[in-house]
């Protein structure tokens, strides 16, 4: 059944023992597009709440039997959290303060100004709508980043998943390490979404993406005119993330001076804006990530040891995809379902040849590269299963050379392996590949022509040979 326009604006329950006032309020609200129910006293109002399920309650304060404040308390005690606006002809500061302390959204005096009432009701409806939308978004995020949705059956990943609930529940700083594309940000997000801070901000900052002055401002904020080109005061991520979590990606790129400032924040939760003298405090959990071995960086003097120890209270190391090949097909199917759903396609899975290529490839870009490869294949897929030809060419090149063994392979096969693997590493550049291999560009191009024109060898894994440059 279609929802009416009035229901779309919201449902209001009006509770007032004065029949004339009650009817006048109901008529004004209905004219404003709201669905309205009325009750002559608080007891009748409580009886109407379960069936009508109002979005907002407008109640008189002075009523026989049960007054507006007691009515408000009863609503809250039964789990109803909709905004309540209290009205009364007997205004005094003490009563207003009591009503607000009890949880009233606002307090209006009679005779009511209908323009003011309309504005207050509209404001509270907007707040309620935003609150509900935020709740839905948090629920979706929690589902998306639930530990059950993290894919990986390999022992290495199961060890990671095993500790995540304890890590999420703690307040400790976390250092996540691993090669690019292994899912460090995904793990950081899952930790936040399952922590007591889940309803608070989760902010991200890539330490290698900005020059030092901009990075310092982004992290700590700056006072007016302290940063060229930015005349106003600006809050930094530490202040914006108060109560929540700040994810610092590629922390090894943090300049030495900022390492000192971050160390102080982790020790004292205190900092100053750039150009400022006022000491600010913020309760922020820091999760850092690095593609580099941060312990080695600290040992070699390229990263402060004291900061490393403060960040490394809990460490999580994500293995590269090549170290957990048993996860490749599970991840591929996960991404297949995701992108097929987004594109409105009905795909059953991968062909046998496509599966061979997926498992033969070493995935230097790790999970991120696998996800992009599957997304690419879903776009091109024309049948119920993704075929080998619908995978990116680089995946085919790896499969073509997967059966090379030394000793045991012919020189021509070893040369073919070297040329194709090097072309893959150089993204198809014959000039760069020739330099690496110590061959002439003409020789590399001639070999590629041979591979294109050679009859299919059934004993060799299928290959996708790159086209020669124009």
N, C-alpha and C positions, 0 to 999 in steps of 0.2 A: 504494500500500500504506500502511495506517495505521501511524503510528509508535507503538511501544510506550511504556508509561508509563516503563519503565527508560530508554529512549533519550531521553525527554523530560527526565529528571533529568540525564542526561549520561553520557558514556562515559569509563571510567577504565582505564588500562593499569597493571597492577601488575608491577614488575620486581624480583625478589628471588631470590637463589640458595638461600635456605633454604626448602625446600618447605613445611614446616609454617607458617612465618610467611606465606608467599605465599598459601597456601590460606585461612588464617584471615582475612587482610586481604580477600581476594576475597569470602569468604562474608559478612563484615560489610558490605562495600560493596553487595553484591547485596541484602541485607536492607534496606539504606537506599534501595533503589530505583534503583541505578545499573546500567548495563550494563558488565560487567567482562571484560577479557581479561588473561591472565597470561603472563609470560615468565620463564624460569629464569636468564637472564643478559642483559647489555646488548646483545649481538649479536642474540639472538632478539627482544629488545624493538624494536630498530631495524627488524627485518624485519616486525614486526607493525604498525608505525605507518602505512604507506601504505594498507593495506586496512582496518584498524580505525578509523583517523583519530580517536584519542582526544581528548577535550576536556581531559583532565588526566592527568598521568603521576605515579605514585607509585613512587619508586625507592630501593632500598637504596644506601648509599654504598660499603661494602666488598664488592666482588664480584670473582671471578677473571677475568683477561683484560682487562676494561675496567671501571673503577669508575664510581660514580654521577656524579662530576663530569665525567669524559670522555664518558660517555653524554649528559649535559646539553649539553656542547659540540657533540657530533655532531648532536644534535637541532636546536640553534640554527643550525649551519652549513648544514643542509639546508632551512632556511626554516620549521621547525616552531616556533611561538611559544606553544603551549599552556602553562599553568602547570605547573611541575614541583615536587613536594614531595619532599625528600630525607629519608630515615630512616637511622638508624645506632645501633648499640649502643655506639659508641666516641665519645662526645660530648666535644667540646672547643671552646672559643670560636673558635680560629683556623680550624678546619674549617668551623664554622657561617658565619663571616664570608666565607670563600672561596666557599662554596656560594651565598650570597646575592649576592656580587659577580658570580658567573658567570651569574646570572639565575634562581636558584631562587626560587619563590614563598614557600616556608617551609622550616623545618628542624625535624624532630621526632626525639626520642630514644626508643630501645627500652628496655624493653618499652613498646609504644604504649598510651596511654590512648585507648580506642576512642571515648569521648565527645569528647575533644579532636580526634581525627582526623576524626570526623564533622563537627564544627564548622568545622575548617579547610577540608575538602573543599567543604562547602556554601558557605563564604565565597568561595573561589576560583571556584566555578561561577557564583555570582552576579556576581562581578566580570567574568568572561569573558562572561556573557550581556549585561551592561550595555555592555561594550566592543564587542561585536558589534552590538548595537542602535544604539549611537552611530555606528559605522561605516556601517551601513545608512542612518541618518538623514543623515549627511554626504553619502553618495553620492546620496541622493534630492535633497538641497538643491543639490548641485553640478549635478545634471541639471536641476533646476527653474530654477536661476539661471545656467545655462550661457549663454555669449555667443550660442550658436546658437539659444537659445530666446527671445532678445530680438527682438521683432518690429518691423520697420521697414525698408522698402526705399528710402525717400526719401533724397536725398543728405545732408540734414542729419543724419539718424539713422545713416547709414552712416559718416559722419565720426566720430560718437560711438563707434560700435562698433569702429572701426578702432584707436582709441587705448586701449581698455579693457585689452587684454592687457598693454601696457607699464605702464599705471597700476597694474594689479593686482600686478605683479611688483615694484614699487618700494615704498619705505618712506615716501614723501612724503605730507604732508597733502593732502587733496583738498577742493575746494569745488565743490559741485554746485548750480547755480542753474536756475530755471525756474518757471513759474506753478504754482499748486496743481494736483495731479493729473497732472503730466507724467511721473511715475515716478522721482522722485529717490531714494526709499528702495529701489526695485527695483535701480537702478544701483549704489547703495552696497552692497547685499547681494551683487550679482554680483561686485563688486570684491573684497570680503572672501573670498567662496567660491573665488576663483581666485588668491588671494594665498598667500604662504608661511605666513600666519597662519590659514589656513582651519580648522585643527583646534582653534584657540583661540577664546575667547568673541567673539561679535559682539553688542554691547549697543547699545540705542537710548535716546535721551533727547530729549524734545520740550521745547525751551527756552521755548516760549510757554505751556506747559500748567500751570506751577507758579509760585506766588509765590516771591519771591527767597529767603527763608530755606529753604524746602523744596527749591528748585532747587539752592542751594548745598550742602545736605546730600546730595542725590541725586548730585551731581557729585563732591564731595570727601569725603563721609562726615562723621561727627561723633563726638565723644567722649561719654562718659556724661554725661547731664544737660545737655549743651550746647544741646539743642533741646527746647523745651517740648512735653510730651506724648510724648517718646521718651527714656526714661531710660537705655537701654543704648547701648553703642558701636555704631556702624553703619559698615560699609564703603561707600564711594561707588562710583559706576560706574567711575571711573578705576582704582581698586584691583581691582574685580571683573573688569575687562576686561584685566588684565595679560597681556601676550603677544599680545593680540588687537586688536580694532578697536572703537572707540566712534563711533557715528553720532549727531551732534548736529543734530537737525532744527530748522528755523527759528532759526538761530543769531543772526539779527538781533535777536531778542527777548532775548538775554542781557543782563542788567543791567550797567551800567558797572563796578561793583566786581568782578563775576565775570569780566568781560572781562579785567581786570588779572590775576586769578588764573589764568585759562586761558592767557593770553599767557606767563606764567612757566612753566607746565607744558610748553607747546610748546617753549620755549627750553631748559629744564633737565630736563624729565621729573620734576619735583619738586613736591610740594604738602604741605599740612598739613590734617588734618581740622578741621572747625569746632570751636573750643574746645580744640584741641590745639596742642602746641608741637613734637612730634616730626616731623621732615621725612621724608616717605615718597617712594619712587621707584617708577615703573611704566613699563614699556615698552608703550605703547599708541599705535596709529595712530589719528589723528582724521580722520574724514570728516564734513564739515559740509555743511548744505544750507540754502538760503534761497529764499523766494518773492520776495524783494526784490532789487534791484540793490545788492549789498553794496558795490561800488566807489563808487556814488553816495552810499550811506549814510555811508561813511567820508569822502568828500569834503565832505559837508554837516555833518560833525562828529557824526553820530548813532551812529557805530560807530568804534571805535579803529582808526586806520590801521595801527599796528604789528601788531595782531591780524589784521587783514584780510590783510596780506602774509604772515603766518605760515600762515594757513589756505589762502591762494590759491597755494600752490606749484604745484599742478595744478588747473586749472579746467575744468569740464565744464558747458556750458550746454545745457539740454534745450529744444528749440523747442516751442511750443504746437501742439496737434493741428491747429488751423486753418491753421498754416503748413506743414503736410505732409499735405494732403488725400489724397495717394496712399497713405498708410498706413492710412486709416480702414477700408477693406474688409478688409485683411489682419488688422488688429487685431480687427475684428468677428468674423471667421471663427475666429480664435484663441480668443476668449472663448466663442464659440458651442460649439466642440468641448469646451472646458473644462467649461462648465456643463451641457451636454447629457450628458457623461460622468458628472458628479456626480449628476445627476438621473435617470440611467438612461434617457434619451430618445435616440431615433435621429433626428437632424435632418440634413438634407442641406445646408441653407443658408438664404438669405433670398429672399423673393419679389422680383420686379423693383421693385415699388412700395416695398417696405421698403428696398431698396438705394438708391433715389432719395432717400428721406428721410434715410437715414444720411449720405449724401454732401452733402446740402443743408444739414444742420444745422452750426452753427459750433462746437459743443462747448465752451462756456465753462468747463466743468469738466474738459476735456481727457480723457486716457486713462481716468482714474478714472470719469468720467461715462459714457464709452462702455462701459466694463466693466459698470457698474451697469445701463445701459440694456439691454445684451444679456442679463444675468442675469435682469432683469425679463421680457424677451421669452421666454426659455427656459421660465420658470415657466408663462407663459400659452399657450405654443405648443401647438396641438392637431393640427397636421398635419405633414407632412414638412419644410415650410419655414416659417420665421418670416414672418408677414405684417405689413403696415404697421400694422394695428390692434392688434397685439400689442406694438408698441414703445411706450415711454412717450409720453403726450400732448404733452409739450414738443417732442419730435422732430418730431411731425406739424405743430405750429404753425410751426416754422421752414420746413418744406417748403412750407407753404401760402403763404408770403410770399417764396419764393426767387426768383420771376420778376419782381419789381418792378424797373423801370428808370426813372430820371429823367434826361432827358425820355423819354417813350414810354409812360407808364402813366396811366390815368385817375385822377382825384382820389379816386373811391370806392375804387379799389384801393390807392392810397397811404394813405388813411385806415384801410382794413382792415389793411394792413401795420403801421401805427403802433400801432393798438389791440392787435392780436394779439401783436406783438413786445414791447410794453410789459407786457401781461398775463403773458407768458412771463417777463420779467425780474422782475416782482413776484410771481411764483408764484401767479398767478390772483387777486390782490387787485384788485377793481374800484375800490375806494376809492383805493388808492395809485396805480393806473394813471390814474385820473381827475385826480388832483393833478398828476401828471407831464405829462399831455397838455393840461392846462388845460380840461378838459371837466367836465361834471357827471357824477356817478355814474349818474344816470338815463339820460344819453345813451349812456354806455358800455354799460350793461345793455341798452338798446334796440337798439344796434347788434349786440350779441351775439345777441339774439333774432332779428334779421334774418338773421344769418349761419346760425343754426340752421335757420331756416325757408326759406331761399333754395333754389331748385332747383339741382341739381348742374351746375356749369359744366365741361364736359369739357376746355376749354382751360386751366383752372386746375389747379395741382397739388393733390392731395387734401389736405384739411384735417381736423384734429380740433379742434373748437371746444369750449372749456371750458364746463362746465355753469355756469349762474348759481347764485350762492350762495342757500341756502334763506332 
